[in-house]
Amino acid sequence: QVQLVESGGGLVQPGGSLRLSCAASRNIRSITMMGWYRQAPGKQRELVATITSGGSTNYADSVRGRFTISRDNAKNMVYLQMNSLKPEDTAVYYCNSVLKNKMAQYQWGQGTQVAVSS
């Protein structure tokens, strides 16, 4: 089991940027794929970005070109740089280990709230 703690969310105006961080309780070097999910009010949780242990990344169409995922295995950290934020990016963001079926492997952390509004 791995405990995950997300941080870095907040209120930002449209077009603004935020950098989310995810701290894992143990070494993530062996975790094949880490990802960021988000859940907007009244909607299902969706996977928005993934990164493999080798550094390959993939993004949902809705965030491609605006979000960048990265990982620092030495620090047991995963990051999500979010630029050109839109109101529809408003959600609670979570990180987790991603299984082949895109399901999350571990228990969810508390998430970090991102609100995009003028």
matplotlib code that plots the C-alpha trace (Angstrom):
import matplotlib.pyplot as plt

x = [0.0, 1.1, -0.2, -0.6, -0.8, -1.8, -1.2, -0.9, -4.5, -6.3, -8.4, -7.1, -8.4, -9.0, -5.7, -3.7, -1.4, -1.0, 1.5, 0.1, 2.3, 1.8, 3.9, 4.1, 4.9, 7.4, 9.7, 7.8, 10.6, 9.1, 5.6, 5.1, 2.6, 1.6, -1.3, -3.4, -7.2, -9.8, -13.4, -15.6, -18.9, -21.6, -19.2, -17.3, -13.6, -11.5, -7.9, -6.2, -2.5, -0.1, 3.6, 5.5, 8.6, 10.5, 9.1, 6.6, 3.5, 0.0, -2.9, -6.6, -7.6, -9.2, -5.8, -3.2, -1.0, -1.9, -0.9, 2.4, 3.0, 6.4, 7.8, 10.9, 11.5, 14.3, 11.9, 8.9, 7.0, 4.7, 3.8, 1.1, 1.9, -1.4, -1.3, -4.0, -6.5, -10.2, -13.3, -14.0, -10.7, -12.4, -12.3, -10.6, -7.4, -5.9, -2.8, -2.4, -0.7, -2.5, -3.3, -3.6, -7.4, -6.9, -8.2, -6.3, -4.3, -4.2, -6.6, -7.3, -5.8, -7.7, -7.1, -6.5, -9.2, -8.6, -11.1, -10.9, -13.1, -13.0]
y = [0.0, 3.6, 6.7, 9.7, 13.3, 15.9, 19.6, 22.8, 23.5, 26.8, 29.5, 30.9, 33.0, 31.6, 31.6, 31.2, 28.4, 26.0, 23.3, 20.3, 18.0, 14.5, 13.0, 9.2, 7.4, 5.0, 4.8, 5.1, 4.0, 0.5, 1.9, 1.4, 4.2, 7.2, 9.4, 12.4, 12.0, 14.7, 14.7, 17.7, 18.3, 15.8, 14.0, 10.8, 10.8, 10.9, 10.2, 13.2, 12.5, 9.6, 9.0, 5.8, 4.8, 5.5, 9.0, 8.5, 10.7, 10.6, 13.1, 13.3, 15.4, 18.0, 18.9, 18.0, 21.0, 22.7, 20.2, 18.6, 15.6, 14.8, 12.5, 12.6, 9.1, 10.1, 12.3, 10.1, 12.9, 13.4, 16.8, 18.3, 21.7, 23.2, 26.2, 28.1, 26.9, 27.0, 27.0, 23.4, 22.4, 23.0, 19.8, 17.9, 16.4, 13.2, 11.2, 7.4, 4.5, 3.6, 0.0, -1.2, -0.8, 2.9, 2.1, 3.4, 0.9, 2.4, 4.1, 7.6, 10.5, 13.6, 15.3, 19.0, 21.4, 23.5, 26.2, 28.3, 31.4, 35.1]
z = [0.0, -0.8, 0.9, -1.5, -0.5, -3.1, -2.7, -4.7, -5.6, -5.3, -6.9, -10.2, -12.9, -16.4, -18.3, -15.1, -14.0, -11.1, -10.2, -8.3, -6.3, -5.1, -2.4, -2.1, 1.2, -0.4, -3.4, -6.6, -8.9, -9.4, -10.1, -13.8, -14.4, -12.2, -13.1, -12.2, -12.1, -11.5, -10.4, -11.1, -9.2, -10.4, -12.7, -12.6, -11.8, -15.0, -15.8, -17.3, -17.4, -17.0, -16.9, -17.1, -15.1, -18.3, -18.6, -21.4, -21.0, -22.2, -21.8, -22.2, -25.2, -22.9, -21.3, -24.0, -24.8, -21.5, -18.8, -18.2, -15.9, -14.5, -11.8, -9.5, -8.4, -6.1, -4.1, -4.5, -6.1, -9.1, -10.4, -12.7, -14.3, -15.5, -17.8, -19.7, -17.1, -18.1, -15.9, -17.0, -15.3, -12.0, -10.0, -7.2, -8.5, -7.3, -8.1, -8.0, -9.6, -12.8, -13.7, -17.3, -17.3, -16.2, -12.7, -9.7, -7.8, -4.3, -1.9, -2.8, -1.0, 0.0, -3.3, -3.9, -5.1, -8.2, -8.9, -12.1, -12.0, -12.7]

ax = plt.figure().add_subplot(projection="3d")
ax.plot(x, y, z, "-o")
ax.set_aspect("equal")
plt.show()
